[in-house]
Amino acid sequence: QVQLVESGGGVVQPGRSLRLSCSASGFTFSTYALHWVRQAPGKGLEWVAAISYDGLNKYYADSVRGRVTISRDNSKNTLYLEMNNLRAEDSALYYCARGVTPTWYSAFEYWGQGTLVTVSS
Amino acid sequence: EIVLTQSPVTLSLSPGERATLSCRASQSVSSRQLAWYQQKPGQAPRLLIYGTASRATGIPDTFSGSGSGTDFTLTISRLQPEDFAVYYCQQYASPWTFGQGTKVEVK
């Protein structure tokens, strides 16, 4: 069965960096676009970034563009989110998600359980 | 960016009642690119409906979606105890956006 397992979250000071990982199994990783979605405590869902199946195309929310880089290693079945110059407003539970279909224009059928990022001095 | 506005913010109903949730888009959304999710406390979102009206795997037929253009609706025909949760709509044309959510609570 499809599994997505995020890791790498933690408490980090403002201005510092963090790299999140999402380890995938149960499907052909290299054929699916993938996404990161975040949820601040008690708030709604916010899409963060998307990456095509081959890693060549990437898309970012305005709120993170320039500070965040999405990448993937298809040989390791792993998705990454490199976050730099972190701000308090980046504090959230970060989910990776896979679509119903391989294209990135697809509803998010599979979600991990999330990894919590807290930006605080 | 397409902004999705959900209403009401909170819906107070009793088990067995019908729930009607609304999602209005700031500009026209392709009916192929509108989805609904359910989220319970401490859990990841769960896909209910995609392509406006197609139920995801394992979703009971008490859940149905409809709409077109800028107005979309999620209907739960008879609320079960496990249906009390927060519901989000989403459009998945780039950039992807979610509505702010509707909480369905027990009256």
Interface residues (C-beta under 8 A of the other chain):
Chain A: H35 G44 L45 E46 W47 A50 Y59 A61 D62 Y95 G99 V100 W104 Y105 S106 A107 F108 E109 W111 G112 Q113 G114
Chain B: E1 Q33 A35 Y37 Q39 A44 P45 R46 L47 Y50 G51 A56 T57 Y88 Q90 Y92 A93 S94 P95 W96 T97 F98 G99 Q100 G101
